[in-house]
Amino acid sequence: MVRGYLKPISTLRKPLPSVSFATRETTKASYERSDVCVVPAAGVAAEAMVALCVARLVVEKFGGDSLRELQRNYNGYCEQIRAY
C-alpha cells in the first residue's frame, strides 16, 4: 500500500506586482491556472518514485556488485523461503 500527498496547485487569485519585460513598466501579474487536474501527472511521478524506492530496497536486501550477483542472492533467498 502506498499513500501519497500532493500540495495544492499554485494559483494567483490576487495579481501580484510585476514588471513587463517589453515595456519595463510596472504591471500586475495575470491570473492563470494552467493545470486544472494534477492527478494524471502525479500518478506517473508516483509510479516512478515507488519503482526507485523498491529498487533501492532490493539492492539493500540482496546486495551485490553486479546484477548477476544480486540475482544469485535473490534466488538463494527464494530457495531458503521454500525450504522453510
PDB file with SEQRES, HELIX, SHEET and CRYST1 records, atoms N, CA, C and O in Angstrom:
SEQRES   1 A   84  MET VAL ARG GLY TYR LEU LYS PRO ILE SER THR LEU ARG          
SEQRES   2 A   84  LYS PRO LEU PRO SER VAL SER PHE ALA THR ARG GLU THR          
SEQRES   3 A   84  THR LYS ALA SER TYR GLU ARG SER ASP VAL CYS VAL VAL          
SEQRES   4 A   84  PRO ALA ALA GLY VAL ALA ALA GLU ALA MET VAL ALA LEU          
SEQRES   5 A   84  CYS VAL ALA ARG LEU VAL VAL GLU LYS PHE GLY GLY ASP          
SEQRES   6 A   84  SER LEU ARG GLU LEU GLN ARG ASN TYR ASN GLY TYR CYS          
SEQRES   7 A   84  GLU GLN ILE ARG ALA TYR                                      
HELIX    1 AA1 VAL A   39  PHE A   62  1                                  24    
HELIX    2 AA2 LEU A   67  ALA A   83  1                                  17    
SHEET    1 AA1 2 PRO A  17  VAL A  19  0                                        
SHEET    2 AA1 2 THR A  26  LYS A  28 -1                                        
CRYST1    1.000    1.000    1.000  90.00  90.00  90.00 P 1           1          
ATOM      1  N   MET A   1       0.841  -1.163   0.000  1.00  0.00           N  
ATOM      2  CA  MET A   1       0.000   0.000   0.000  1.00  0.00           C  
ATOM      3  C   MET A   1       0.892   1.234   0.000  1.00  0.00           C  
ATOM      4  O   MET A   1       1.867   1.315   0.747  1.00  0.00           O  
ATOM      5  N   VAL A   2       0.546   2.174  -0.836  1.00  0.00           N  
ATOM      6  CA  VAL A   2       1.303   3.421  -0.934  1.00  0.00           C  
ATOM      7  C   VAL A   2       0.352   4.575  -0.673  1.00  0.00           C  
ATOM      8  O   VAL A   2      -0.745   4.631  -1.229  1.00  0.00           O  
ATOM      9  N   ARG A   3       0.779   5.485   0.169  1.00  0.00           N  
ATOM     10  CA  ARG A   3      -0.020   6.679   0.438  1.00  0.00           C  
ATOM     11  C   ARG A   3       0.780   7.878  -0.040  1.00  0.00           C  
ATOM     12  O   ARG A   3       1.937   8.053   0.345  1.00  0.00           O  
ATOM     13  N   GLY A   4       0.167   8.700  -0.874  1.00  0.00           N  
ATOM     14  CA  GLY A   4       0.861   9.867  -1.401  1.00  0.00           C  
ATOM     15  C   GLY A   4       0.117  11.141  -1.089  1.00  0.00           C  
ATOM     16  O   GLY A   4      -1.094  11.127  -0.871  1.00  0.00           O  
ATOM     17  N   TYR A   5       0.832  12.230  -1.067  1.00  0.00           N  
ATOM     18  CA  TYR A   5       0.258  13.539  -0.787  1.00  0.00           C  
ATOM     19  C   TYR A   5       0.702  14.519  -1.869  1.00  0.00           C  
ATOM     20  O   TYR A   5       1.812  14.423  -2.392  1.00  0.00           O  
ATOM     21  N   LEU A   6      -0.167  15.447  -2.191  1.00  0.00           N  
ATOM     22  CA  LEU A   6       0.143  16.493  -3.168  1.00  0.00           C  
ATOM     23  C   LEU A   6      -0.127  17.848  -2.539  1.00  0.00           C  
ATOM     24  O   LEU A   6      -1.057  18.014  -1.750  1.00  0.00           O  
ATOM     25  N   LYS A   7       0.693  18.798  -2.902  1.00  0.00           N  
ATOM     26  CA  LYS A   7       0.412  20.161  -2.472  1.00  0.00           C  
ATOM     27  C   LYS A   7      -0.628  20.752  -3.420  1.00  0.00           C  
ATOM     28  O   LYS A   7      -0.750  20.295  -4.556  1.00  0.00           O  
ATOM     29  N   PRO A   8      -1.357  21.731  -2.987  1.00  0.00           N  
ATOM     30  CA  PRO A   8      -2.356  22.343  -3.876  1.00  0.00           C  
ATOM     31  C   PRO A   8      -1.695  22.976  -5.099  1.00  0.00           C  
ATOM     32  O   PRO A   8      -0.557  23.440  -5.036  1.00  0.00           O  
ATOM     33  N   ILE A   9      -2.418  22.984  -6.190  1.00  0.00           N  
ATOM     34  CA  ILE A   9      -1.912  23.616  -7.418  1.00  0.00           C  
ATOM     35  C   ILE A   9      -1.799  25.114  -7.152  1.00  0.00           C  
ATOM     36  O   ILE A   9      -2.739  25.737  -6.660  1.00  0.00           O  
ATOM     37  N   SER A  10      -0.644  25.684  -7.482  1.00  0.00           N  
ATOM     38  CA  SER A  10      -0.454  27.107  -7.215  1.00  0.00           C  
ATOM     39  C   SER A  10      -1.283  27.953  -8.183  1.00  0.00           C  
ATOM     40  O   SER A  10      -1.322  27.697  -9.387  1.00  0.00           O  
ATOM     41  N   THR A  11      -1.928  28.941  -7.634  1.00  0.00           N  
ATOM     42  CA  THR A  11      -2.777  29.837  -8.405  1.00  0.00           C  
ATOM     43  C   THR A  11      -2.683  31.232  -7.803  1.00  0.00           C  
ATOM     44  O   THR A  11      -2.662  31.391  -6.582  1.00  0.00           O  
ATOM     45  N   LEU A  12      -2.627  32.228  -8.659  1.00  0.00           N  
ATOM     46  CA  LEU A  12      -2.645  33.613  -8.197  1.00  0.00           C  
ATOM     47  C   LEU A  12      -4.076  34.122  -8.273  1.00  0.00           C  
ATOM     48  O   LEU A  12      -4.548  34.490  -9.349  1.00  0.00           O  
ATOM     49  N   ARG A  13      -4.761  34.147  -7.156  1.00  0.00           N  
ATOM     50  CA  ARG A  13      -6.130  34.682  -7.136  1.00  0.00           C  
ATOM     51  C   ARG A  13      -6.111  36.215  -7.136  1.00  0.00           C  
ATOM     52  O   ARG A  13      -6.976  36.860  -7.727  1.00  0.00           O  
ATOM     53  N   LYS A  14      -5.118  36.774  -6.467  1.00  0.00           N  
ATOM     54  CA  LYS A  14      -4.979  38.234  -6.422  1.00  0.00           C  
ATOM     55  C   LYS A  14      -3.662  38.562  -7.132  1.00  0.00           C  
ATOM     56  O   LYS A  14      -2.598  38.151  -6.669  1.00  0.00           O  
ATOM     57  N   PRO A  15      -3.718  39.290  -8.242  1.00  0.00           N  
ATOM     58  CA  PRO A  15      -2.495  39.578  -9.001  1.00  0.00           C  
ATOM     59  C   PRO A  15      -1.437  40.279  -8.153  1.00  0.00           C  
ATOM     60  O   PRO A  15      -1.740  41.196  -7.389  1.00  0.00           O  
ATOM     61  N   LEU A  16      -0.207  39.836  -8.298  1.00  0.00           N  
ATOM     62  CA  LEU A  16       0.924  40.430  -7.586  1.00  0.00           C  
ATOM     63  C   LEU A  16       1.602  41.473  -8.462  1.00  0.00           C  
ATOM     64  O   LEU A  16       1.513  41.391  -9.687  1.00  0.00           O  
ATOM     65  N   PRO A  17       2.278  42.453  -7.866  1.00  0.00           N  
ATOM     66  CA  PRO A  17       3.018  43.428  -8.675  1.00  0.00           C  
ATOM     67  C   PRO A  17       4.128  42.729  -9.465  1.00  0.00           C  
ATOM     68  O   PRO A  17       4.799  41.829  -8.960  1.00  0.00           O  
ATOM     69  N   SER A  18       4.302  43.159 -10.696  1.00  0.00           N  
ATOM     70  CA  SER A  18       5.317  42.582 -11.562  1.00  0.00           C  
ATOM     71  C   SER A  18       5.838  43.668 -12.495  1.00  0.00           C  
ATOM     72  O   SER A  18       5.466  44.836 -12.375  1.00  0.00           O  
ATOM     73  N   VAL A  19       6.704  43.270 -13.427  1.00  0.00           N  
ATOM     74  CA  VAL A  19       7.261  44.210 -14.408  1.00  0.00           C  
ATOM     75  C   VAL A  19       7.136  43.590 -15.787  1.00  0.00           C  
ATOM     76  O   VAL A  19       7.429  42.409 -15.972  1.00  0.00           O  
ATOM     77  N   SER A  20       6.706  44.379 -16.747  1.00  0.00           N  
ATOM     78  CA  SER A  20       6.602  43.915 -18.123  1.00  0.00           C  
ATOM     79  C   SER A  20       7.998  43.915 -18.748  1.00  0.00           C  
ATOM     80  O   SER A  20       8.699  44.926 -18.692  1.00  0.00           O  
ATOM     81  N   PHE A  21       8.404  42.803 -19.337  1.00  0.00           N  
ATOM     82  CA  PHE A  21       9.722  42.732 -19.986  1.00  0.00           C  
ATOM     83  C   PHE A  21       9.788  43.647 -21.215  1.00  0.00           C  
ATOM     84  O   PHE A  21      10.828  44.239 -21.504  1.00  0.00           O  
ATOM     85  N   ALA A  22       8.668  43.752 -21.930  1.00  0.00           N  
ATOM     86  CA  ALA A  22       8.655  44.540 -23.158  1.00  0.00           C  
ATOM     87  C   ALA A  22       8.776  46.030 -22.888  1.00  0.00           C  
ATOM     88  O   ALA A  22       9.567  46.718 -23.533  1.00  0.00           O  
ATOM     89  N   THR A  23       7.988  46.537 -21.930  1.00  0.00           N  
ATOM     90  CA  THR A  23       7.959  47.977 -21.694  1.00  0.00           C  
ATOM     91  C   THR A  23       8.714  48.409 -20.442  1.00  0.00           C  
ATOM     92  O   THR A  23       8.973  49.598 -20.258  1.00  0.00           O  
ATOM     93  N   ARG A  24       9.063  47.473 -19.594  1.00  0.00           N  
ATOM     94  CA  ARG A  24       9.727  47.738 -18.312  1.00  0.00           C  
ATOM     95  C   ARG A  24       8.888  48.612 -17.394  1.00  0.00           C  
ATOM     96  O   ARG A  24       9.405  49.313 -16.524  1.00  0.00           O  
ATOM     97  N   GLU A  25       7.579  48.549 -17.612  1.00  0.00           N  
ATOM     98  CA  GLU A  25       6.625  49.283 -16.783  1.00  0.00           C  
ATOM     99  C   GLU A  25       6.081  48.353 -15.698  1.00  0.00           C  
ATOM    100  O   GLU A  25       6.008  47.138 -15.883  1.00  0.00           O  
ATOM    101  N   THR A  26       5.706  48.941 -14.578  1.00  0.00           N  
ATOM    102  CA  THR A  26       5.077  48.166 -13.510  1.00  0.00           C  
ATOM    103  C   THR A  26       3.710  47.697 -13.981  1.00  0.00           C  
ATOM    104  O   THR A  26       2.955  48.463 -14.579  1.00  0.00           O  
ATOM    105  N   THR A  27       3.401  46.458 -13.714  1.00  0.00           N  
ATOM    106  CA  THR A  27       2.118  45.874 -14.119  1.00  0.00           C  
ATOM    107  C   THR A  27       1.693  44.840 -13.075  1.00  0.00           C  
ATOM    108  O   THR A  27       2.435  44.565 -12.132  1.00  0.00           O  
ATOM    109  N   LYS A  28       0.516  44.277 -13.244  1.00  0.00           N  
ATOM    110  CA  LYS A  28       0.034  43.222 -12.358  1.00  0.00           C  
ATOM    111  C   LYS A  28       0.219  41.874 -13.060  1.00  0.00           C  
ATOM    112  O   LYS A  28       0.015  41.763 -14.268  1.00  0.00           O  
ATOM    113  N   ALA A  29       0.606  40.858 -12.296  1.00  0.00           N  
ATOM    114  CA  ALA A  29       0.736  39.509 -12.860  1.00  0.00           C  
ATOM    115  C   ALA A  29      -0.655  39.008 -13.237  1.00  0.00           C  
ATOM    116  O   ALA A  29      -1.632  39.290 -12.542  1.00  0.00           O  
ATOM    117  N   SER A  30      -0.741  38.270 -14.333  1.00  0.00           N  
ATOM    118  CA  SER A  30      -2.051  37.793 -14.785  1.00  0.00           C  
ATOM    119  C   SER A  30      -2.506  36.582 -13.972  1.00  0.00           C  
ATOM    120  O   SER A  30      -1.693  35.802 -13.476  1.00  0.00           O  
ATOM    121  N   TYR A  31      -3.824  36.449 -13.848  1.00  0.00           N  
ATOM    122  CA  TYR A  31      -4.417  35.301 -13.162  1.00  0.00           C  
ATOM    123  C   TYR A  31      -4.421  34.160 -14.161  1.00  0.00           C  
ATOM    124  O   TYR A  31      -5.033  34.265 -15.223  1.00  0.00           O  
ATOM    125  N   GLU A  32      -3.750  33.085 -13.833  1.00  0.00           N  
ATOM    126  CA  GLU A  32      -3.669  31.964 -14.763  1.00  0.00           C  
ATOM    127  C   GLU A  32      -3.666  30.655 -13.988  1.00  0.00           C  
ATOM    128  O   GLU A  32      -2.992  30.512 -12.968  1.00  0.00           O  
ATOM    129  N   ARG A  33      -4.415  29.736 -14.486  1.00  0.00           N  
ATOM    130  CA  ARG A  33      -4.410  28.393 -13.923  1.00  0.00           C  
ATOM    131  C   ARG A  33      -4.229  27.437 -15.089  1.00  0.00           C  
ATOM    132  O   ARG A  33      -5.175  27.177 -15.832  1.00  0.00           O  
ATOM    133  N   SER A  34      -3.024  26.915 -15.256  1.00  0.00           N  
ATOM    134  CA  SER A  34      -2.719  26.128 -16.441  1.00  0.00           C  
ATOM    135  C   SER A  34      -3.034  24.650 -16.280  1.00  0.00           C  
ATOM    136  O   SER A  34      -3.257  23.957 -17.273  1.00  0.00           O  
ATOM    137  N   ASP A  35      -3.056  24.156 -15.055  1.00  0.00           N  
ATOM    138  CA  ASP A  35      -3.255  22.735 -14.831  1.00  0.00           C  
ATOM    139  C   ASP A  35      -4.420  22.552 -13.868  1.00  0.00           C  
ATOM    140  O   ASP A  35      -4.278  22.784 -12.667  1.00  0.00           O  
ATOM    141  N   VAL A  36      -5.571  22.136 -14.389  1.00  0.00           N  
ATOM    142  CA  VAL A  36      -6.747  22.017 -13.543  1.00  0.00           C  
ATOM    143  C   VAL A  36      -6.802  20.693 -12.786  1.00  0.00           C  
ATOM    144  O   VAL A  36      -7.490  20.593 -11.770  1.00  0.00           O  
ATOM    145  N   CYS A  37      -6.088  19.678 -13.266  1.00  0.00           N  
ATOM    146  CA  CYS A  37      -6.075  18.371 -12.593  1.00  0.00           C  
ATOM    147  C   CYS A  37      -4.666  17.798 -12.632  1.00  0.00           C  
ATOM    148  O   CYS A  37      -4.137  17.490 -13.700  1.00  0.00           O  
ATOM    149  N   VAL A  38      -4.073  17.661 -11.472  1.00  0.00           N  
ATOM    150  CA  VAL A  38      -2.694  17.210 -11.378  1.00  0.00           C  
ATOM    151  C   VAL A  38      -2.590  15.685 -11.249  1.00  0.00           C  
ATOM    152  O   VAL A  38      -1.487  15.141 -11.288  1.00  0.00           O  
ATOM    153  N   VAL A  39      -3.717  14.995 -11.096  1.00  0.00           N  
ATOM    154  CA  VAL A  39      -3.711  13.555 -10.829  1.00  0.00           C  
ATOM    155  C   VAL A  39      -2.987  12.738 -11.913  1.00  0.00           C  
ATOM    156  O   VAL A  39      -2.166  11.892 -11.560  1.00  0.00           O  
ATOM    157  N   PRO A  40      -3.250  12.948 -13.215  1.00  0.00           N  
ATOM    158  CA  PRO A  40      -2.538  12.129 -14.209  1.00  0.00           C  
ATOM    159  C   PRO A  40      -1.013  12.278 -14.139  1.00  0.00           C  
ATOM    160  O   PRO A  40      -0.290  11.284 -14.193  1.00  0.00           O  
ATOM    161  N   ALA A  41      -0.535  13.498 -14.020  1.00  0.00           N  
ATOM    162  CA  ALA A  41       0.915  13.713 -13.935  1.00  0.00           C  
ATOM    163  C   ALA A  41       1.465  13.179 -12.622  1.00  0.00           C  
ATOM    164  O   ALA A  41       2.565  12.626 -12.593  1.00  0.00           O  
ATOM    165  N   ALA A  42       0.721  13.335 -11.541  1.00  0.00           N  
ATOM    166  CA  ALA A  42       1.173  12.844 -10.236  1.00  0.00           C  
ATOM    167  C   ALA A  42       1.242  11.331 -10.224  1.00  0.00           C  
ATOM    168  O   ALA A  42       2.122  10.761  -9.579  1.00  0.00           O  
ATOM    169  N   GLY A  43       0.335  10.669 -10.923  1.00  0.00           N  
ATOM    170  CA  GLY A  43       0.363   9.209 -11.000  1.00  0.00           C  
ATOM    171  C   GLY A  43       1.635   8.701 -11.645  1.00  0.00           C  
ATOM    172  O   GLY A  43       2.224   7.725 -11.179  1.00  0.00           O  
ATOM    173  N   VAL A  44       2.060   9.352 -12.710  1.00  0.00           N  
ATOM    174  CA  VAL A  44       3.298   8.960 -13.399  1.00  0.00           C  
ATOM    175  C   VAL A  44       4.503   9.183 -12.488  1.00  0.00           C  
ATOM    176  O   VAL A  44       5.368   8.315 -12.373  1.00  0.00           O  
ATOM    177  N   ALA A  45       4.556  10.340 -11.846  1.00  0.00           N  
ATOM    178  CA  ALA A  45       5.675  10.645 -10.946  1.00  0.00           C  
ATOM    179  C   ALA A  45       5.689   9.699  -9.747  1.00  0.00           C  
ATOM    180  O   ALA A  45       6.755   9.248  -9.329  1.00  0.00           O  
ATOM    181  N   ALA A  46       4.513   9.395  -9.192  1.00  0.00           N  
ATOM    182  CA  ALA A  46       4.439   8.499  -8.042  1.00  0.00           C  
ATOM    183  C   ALA A  46       4.873   7.089  -8.410  1.00  0.00           C  
ATOM    184  O   ALA A  46       5.580   6.437  -7.641  1.00  0.00           O  
ATOM    185  N   GLU A  47       4.460   6.616  -9.572  1.00  0.00           N  
ATOM    186  CA  GLU A  47       4.863   5.275 -10.021  1.00  0.00           C  
ATOM    187  C   GLU A  47       6.376   5.178 -10.164  1.00  0.00           C  
ATOM    188  O   GLU A  47       6.976   4.183  -9.757  1.00  0.00           O  
ATOM    189  N   ALA A  48       6.992   6.197 -10.734  1.00  0.00           N  
ATOM    190  CA  ALA A  48       8.451   6.207 -10.891  1.00  0.00           C  
ATOM    191  C   ALA A  48       9.148   6.238  -9.528  1.00  0.00           C  
ATOM    192  O   ALA A  48      10.155   5.559  -9.331  1.00  0.00           O  
ATOM    193  N   MET A  49       8.619   7.017  -8.597  1.00  0.00           N  
ATOM    194  CA  MET A  49       9.233   7.121  -7.269  1.00  0.00           C  
ATOM    195  C   MET A  49       9.114   5.811  -6.508  1.00  0.00           C  
ATOM    196  O   MET A  49      10.055   5.399  -5.830  1.00  0.00           O  
ATOM    197  N   VAL A  50       7.968   5.153  -6.613  1.00  0.00           N  
ATOM    198  CA  VAL A  50       7.791   3.856  -5.954  1.00  0.00           C  
ATOM    199  C   VAL A  50       8.770   2.840  -6.540  1.00  0.00           C  
ATOM    200  O   VAL A  50       9.364   2.054  -5.801  1.00  0.00           O  
ATOM    201  N   ALA A  51       8.942   2.852  -7.863  1.00  0.00           N  
ATOM    202  CA  ALA A  51       9.884   1.933  -8.501  1.00  0.00           C  
ATOM    203  C   ALA A  51      11.311   2.169  -7.999  1.00  0.00           C  
ATOM    204  O   ALA A  51      12.045   1.214  -7.742  1.00  0.00           O  
ATOM    205  N   LEU A  52      11.700   3.427  -7.861  1.00  0.00           N  
ATOM    206  CA  LEU A  52      13.038   3.735  -7.344  1.00  0.00           C  
ATOM    207  C   LEU A  52      13.207   3.260  -5.909  1.00  0.00           C  
ATOM    208  O   LEU A  52      14.250   2.713  -5.553  1.00  0.00           O  
ATOM    209  N   CYS A  53      12.199   3.464  -5.093  1.00  0.00           N  
ATOM    210  CA  CYS A  53      12.268   3.047  -3.684  1.00  0.00           C  
ATOM    211  C   CYS A  53      12.337   1.530  -3.563  1.00  0.00           C  
ATOM    212  O   CYS A  53      13.105   1.009  -2.754  1.00  0.00           O  
ATOM    213  N   VAL A  54      11.545   0.820  -4.354  1.00  0.00           N  
ATOM    214  CA  VAL A  54      11.574  -0.647  -4.328  1.00  0.00           C  
ATOM    215  C   VAL A  54      12.927  -1.147  -4.810  1.00  0.00           C  
ATOM    216  O   VAL A  54      13.477  -2.079  -4.223  1.00  0.00           O  
ATOM    217  N   ALA A  55      13.473  -0.557  -5.854  1.00  0.00           N  
ATOM    218  CA  ALA A  55      14.789  -0.963  -6.354  1.00  0.00           C  
ATOM    219  C   ALA A  55      15.865  -0.748  -5.291  1.00  0.00           C  
ATOM    220  O   ALA A  55      16.751  -1.587  -5.126  1.00  0.00           O  
ATOM    221  N   ARG A  56      15.794   0.362  -4.576  1.00  0.00           N  
ATOM    222  CA  ARG A  56      16.763   0.633  -3.514  1.00  0.00           C  
ATOM    223  C   ARG A  56      16.669  -0.415  -2.406  1.00  0.00           C  
ATOM    224  O   ARG A  56      17.686  -0.874  -1.886  1.00  0.00           O  
ATOM    225  N   LEU A  57      15.442  -0.788  -2.052  1.00  0.00           N  
ATOM    226  CA  LEU A  57      15.253  -1.802  -1.013  1.00  0.00           C  
ATOM    227  C   LEU A  57      15.727  -3.183  -1.466  1.00  0.00           C  
ATOM    228  O   LEU A  57      16.258  -3.944  -0.658  1.00  0.00           O  
ATOM    229  N   VAL A  58      15.543  -3.516  -2.740  1.00  0.00           N  
ATOM    230  CA  VAL A  58      16.031  -4.792  -3.280  1.00  0.00           C  
ATOM    231  C   VAL A  58      17.545  -4.835  -3.199  1.00  0.00           C  
ATOM    232  O   VAL A  58      18.115  -5.843  -2.780  1.00  0.00           O  
ATOM    233  N   VAL A  59      18.201  -3.762  -3.591  1.00  0.00           N  
ATOM    234  CA  VAL A  59      19.664  -3.715  -3.517  1.00  0.00           C  
ATOM    235  C   VAL A  59      20.123  -3.788  -2.064  1.00  0.00           C  
ATOM    236  O   VAL A  59      21.118  -4.448  -1.763  1.00  0.00           O  
ATOM    237  N   GLU A  60      19.411  -3.118  -1.165  1.00  0.00           N  
ATOM    238  CA  GLU A  60      19.765  -3.160   0.251  1.00  0.00           C  
ATOM    239  C   GLU A  60      19.624  -4.569   0.818  1.00  0.00           C  
ATOM    240  O   GLU A  60      20.461  -5.011   1.605  1.00  0.00           O  
ATOM    241  N   LYS A  61      18.561  -5.276   0.415  1.00  0.00           N  
ATOM    242  CA  LYS A  61      18.300  -6.616   0.943  1.00  0.00           C  
ATOM    243  C   LYS A  61      19.244  -7.661   0.352  1.00  0.00           C  
ATOM    244  O   LYS A  61      19.786  -8.489   1.084  1.00  0.00           O  
ATOM    245  N   PHE A  62      19.445  -7.630  -0.972  1.00  0.00           N  
ATOM    246  CA  PHE A  62      20.180  -8.701  -1.641  1.00  0.00           C  
ATOM    247  C   PHE A  62      21.595  -8.323  -2.028  1.00  0.00           C  
ATOM    248  O   PHE A  62      22.403  -9.204  -2.321  1.00  0.00           O  
ATOM    249  N   GLY A  63      21.917  -7.053  -2.039  1.00  0.00           N  
ATOM    250  CA  GLY A  63      23.283  -6.587  -2.264  1.00  0.00           C  
ATOM    251  C   GLY A  63      23.915  -7.104  -3.538  1.00  0.00           C  
ATOM    252  O   GLY A  63      23.241  -7.632  -4.423  1.00  0.00           O  
ATOM    253  N   GLY A  64      25.216  -6.942  -3.610  1.00  0.00           N  
ATOM    254  CA  GLY A  64      25.959  -7.426  -4.767  1.00  0.00           C  
ATOM    255  C   GLY A  64      26.607  -6.306  -5.543  1.00  0.00           C  
ATOM    256  O   GLY A  64      26.187  -5.149  -5.504  1.00  0.00           O  
ATOM    257  N   ASP A  65      27.666  -6.707  -6.259  1.00  0.00           N  
ATOM    258  CA  ASP A  65      28.393  -5.747  -7.087  1.00  0.00           C  
ATOM    259  C   ASP A  65      27.906  -5.751  -8.525  1.00  0.00           C  
ATOM    260  O   ASP A  65      28.280  -4.882  -9.313  1.00  0.00           O  
ATOM    261  N   SER A  66      27.079  -6.719  -8.869  1.00  0.00           N  
ATOM    262  CA  SER A  66      26.578  -6.816 -10.241  1.00  0.00           C  
ATOM    263  C   SER A  66      25.159  -7.360 -10.211  1.00  0.00           C  
ATOM    264  O   SER A  66      24.693  -7.871  -9.193  1.00  0.00           O  
ATOM    265  N   LEU A  67      24.492  -7.243 -11.332  1.00  0.00           N  
ATOM    266  CA  LEU A  67      23.137  -7.773 -11.438  1.00  0.00           C  
ATOM    267  C   LEU A  67      23.140  -9.289 -11.276  1.00  0.00           C  
ATOM    268  O   LEU A  67      22.230  -9.858 -10.673  1.00  0.00           O  
ATOM    269  N   ARG A  68      24.160  -9.934 -11.814  1.00  0.00           N  
ATOM    270  CA  ARG A  68      24.269 -11.393 -11.698  1.00  0.00           C  
ATOM    271  C   ARG A  68      24.379 -11.811 -10.228  1.00  0.00           C  
ATOM    272  O   ARG A  68      23.732 -12.769  -9.806  1.00  0.00           O  
ATOM    273  N   GLU A  69      25.183 -11.107  -9.463  1.00  0.00           N  
ATOM    274  CA  GLU A  69      25.346 -11.433  -8.045  1.00  0.00           C  
ATOM    275  C   GLU A  69      24.054 -11.140  -7.278  1.00  0.00           C  
ATOM    276  O   GLU A  69      23.668 -11.915  -6.402  1.00  0.00           O  
ATOM    277  N   LEU A  70      23.393 -10.047  -7.593  1.00  0.00           N  
ATOM    278  CA  LEU A  70      22.132  -9.719  -6.959  1.00  0.00           C  
ATOM    279  C   LEU A  70      21.095 -10.801  -7.246  1.00  0.00           C  
ATOM    280  O   LEU A  70      20.359 -11.214  -6.351  1.00  0.00           O  
ATOM    281  N   GLN A  71      21.039 -11.256  -8.491  1.00  0.00           N  
ATOM    282  CA  GLN A  71      20.084 -12.298  -8.872  1.00  0.00           C  
ATOM    283  C   GLN A  71      20.404 -13.610  -8.162  1.00  0.00           C  
ATOM    284  O   GLN A  71      19.492 -14.318  -7.738  1.00  0.00           O  
ATOM    285  N   ARG A  72      21.681 -13.940  -8.027  1.00  0.00           N  
ATOM    286  CA  ARG A  72      22.080 -15.140  -7.305  1.00  0.00           C  
ATOM    287  C   ARG A  72      21.629 -15.065  -5.850  1.00  0.00           C  
ATOM    288  O   ARG A  72      21.106 -16.040  -5.310  1.00  0.00           O  
ATOM    289  N   ASN A  73      21.827 -13.919  -5.217  1.00  0.00           N  
ATOM    290  CA  ASN A  73      21.405 -13.731  -3.834  1.00  0.00           C  
ATOM    291  C   ASN A  73      19.893 -13.831  -3.695  1.00  0.00           C  
ATOM    292  O   ASN A  73      19.387 -14.411  -2.734  1.00  0.00           O  
ATOM    293  N   TYR A  74      19.176 -13.264  -4.656  1.00  0.00           N  
ATOM    294  CA  TYR A  74      17.715 -13.326  -4.638  1.00  0.00           C  
ATOM    295  C   TYR A  74      17.232 -14.768  -4.800  1.00  0.00           C  
ATOM    296  O   TYR A  74      16.340 -15.211  -4.076  1.00  0.00           O  
ATOM    297  N   ASN A  75      17.817 -15.492  -5.740  1.00  0.00           N  
ATOM    298  CA  ASN A  75      17.433 -16.892  -5.956  1.00  0.00           C  
ATOM    299  C   ASN A  75      17.719 -17.731  -4.714  1.00  0.00           C  
ATOM    300  O   ASN A  75      16.914 -18.588  -4.351  1.00  0.00           O  
ATOM    301  N   GLY A  76      18.845 -17.498  -4.064  1.00  0.00           N  
ATOM    302  CA  GLY A  76      19.173 -18.198  -2.831  1.00  0.00           C  
ATOM    303  C   GLY A  76      18.163 -17.895  -1.738  1.00  0.00           C  
ATOM    304  O   GLY A  76      17.785 -18.779  -0.968  1.00  0.00           O  
ATOM    305  N   TYR A  77      17.727 -16.643  -1.674  1.00  0.00           N  
ATOM    306  CA  TYR A  77      16.714 -16.254  -0.700  1.00  0.00           C  
ATOM    307  C   TYR A  77      15.409 -16.978  -0.965  1.00  0.00           C  
ATOM    308  O   TYR A  77      14.763 -17.453  -0.031  1.00  0.00           O  
ATOM    309  N   CYS A  78      15.010 -17.069  -2.232  1.00  0.00           N  
ATOM    310  CA  CYS A  78      13.760 -17.764  -2.604  1.00  0.00           C  
ATOM    311  C   CYS A  78      13.847 -19.246  -2.224  1.00  0.00           C  
ATOM    312  O   CYS A  78      12.884 -19.810  -1.704  1.00  0.00           O  
ATOM    313  N   GLU A  79      14.984 -19.869  -2.478  1.00  0.00           N  
ATOM    314  CA  GLU A  79      15.168 -21.282  -2.113  1.00  0.00           C  
ATOM    315  C   GLU A  79      15.076 -21.449  -0.595  1.00  0.00           C  
ATOM    316  O   GLU A  79      14.472 -22.404  -0.107  1.00  0.00           O  
ATOM    317  N   GLN A  80      15.663 -20.540   0.130  1.00  0.00           N  
ATOM    318  CA  GLN A  80      15.624 -20.598   1.589  1.00  0.00           C  
ATOM    319  C   GLN A  80      14.175 -20.477   2.093  1.00  0.00           C  
ATOM    320  O   GLN A  80      13.791 -21.180   3.028  1.00  0.00           O  
ATOM    321  N   ILE A  81      13.390 -19.619   1.501  1.00  0.00           N  
ATOM    322  CA  ILE A  81      11.983 -19.433   1.878  1.00  0.00           C  
ATOM    323  C   ILE A  81      11.197 -20.704   1.575  1.00  0.00           C  
ATOM    324  O   ILE A  81      10.392 -21.146   2.395  1.00  0.00           O  
ATOM    325  N   ARG A  82      11.427 -21.296   0.400  1.00  0.00           N  
ATOM    326  CA  ARG A  82      10.705 -22.534   0.036  1.00  0.00           C  
ATOM    327  C   ARG A  82      11.050 -23.666   0.997  1.00  0.00           C  
ATOM    328  O   ARG A  82      10.179 -24.468   1.335  1.00  0.00           O  
ATOM    329  N   ALA A  83      12.309 -23.749   1.447  1.00  0.00           N  
ATOM    330  CA  ALA A  83      12.745 -24.828   2.324  1.00  0.00           C  
ATOM    331  C   ALA A  83      12.232 -24.628   3.742  1.00  0.00           C  
ATOM    332  O   ALA A  83      12.140 -25.585   4.510  1.00  0.00           O  
ATOM    333  N   TYR A  84      11.903 -23.414   4.086  1.00  0.00           N  
ATOM    334  CA  TYR A  84      11.448 -23.113   5.436  1.00  0.00           C  
ATOM    335  C   TYR A  84      10.049 -23.650   5.602  1.00  0.00           C  
ATOM    336  O   TYR A  84       9.457 -23.510   6.672  1.00  0.00           O  
TER     337      TYR A  84                                                      
END                                                                             
